[in-house]
Amino acid sequence: MNPIVTVQEAVTAFADFMEPTDAELDAIDREMPLILADVDLIDAQIVAMDHNPNELDTRRVRRALARVLTEYRVLANRTDGQAAGGAA
């Protein structure tokens, strides 16, 4: 009988010590507005690709892209502020 090694690896891959740390969860929480904005942008692009894009599709994609850039700027500024605050 041949042992099945892949089952062992799949079971141990989700061991308790592999859970995300509090710092990693906090980072995900900080990045969530940007992640959601990216999802909205992808949704708008998919709708625009589904048919011939019209003016509404163009505006929807443009607004979604602007939101992504805004959220990215907010996240970058907040991260810089936290790093500077920790160093002081």
N, C-alpha and C positions, 0 to 999 in steps of 0.2 A: 504494500500500500504506500502510495506517495503522499507525503505531507503537503498540505495546501498552505503555502507561506503567505500568499496574498491576503488570505482571510485574517491572519494574525496581524499583518501590517495595517489592514483597514480598521481593525478593532482598536489597536493601540494608537492610531492616528488621532482619535478623538478622546484621548485620556483627559482626566481632569486638569492635569498640569499644562495642557495645551490651550486652555481658555485664554481669551484676551485679557490683558491687564487693565486696571482702572485707567491708566494713562492712555492706552490705546482706545478704550471706549470713549474717553473724553475727547480725543482727537477726532474720532468718527462723529461725535456730536457736534463739534465745532465745524466740521466739513459738511454736515448734512445739508445746509441750505445750498451749497455749491453742487452737491450731488443731485439734489432735486431739480435745480436749474438745468443741469446737464441732461437729465431725463426729459424735461420739458422741451429742450432744444432738439433732442433726438426724435421725440414724438412729432414735433412740428416738421422736421425734415422728412420723416417717414410719410406724413400726410401729404407733403408737397411732392414727394416722389411717386405717390400712388396715382396721380393724374397730372394733366398739364397744369403747372402752377399758375395761379391767378394772383391778383393784387393782394387778396386777403392772405393767401399762403405766404407771400413775400413779406408782408407786414408781421405775420405770426412768427416766422423764422427770425426776422430782424429783432423783434421784441425779445424773443427767447435768447438770442445771442447777447443782446444788451444786458439781460438779467444775469447770464452766466458771467459776463465780464464784470458786472457790478458786484456779484457775490465773491468773485475771485479777488477783486480789489479789497473788499471788506475783510475777507479772510487774511489776505496778505498784510494789511494794516494791523489787524488784531494780533496776528502772530508776532509781528515786529514789536508791538507794544508790550506783549507779554515777555518776550525775550529781553527787552531793555529793562523792564520792571524787575525781572529776576536778577539781573546783573547789578542793579543799584543797591 
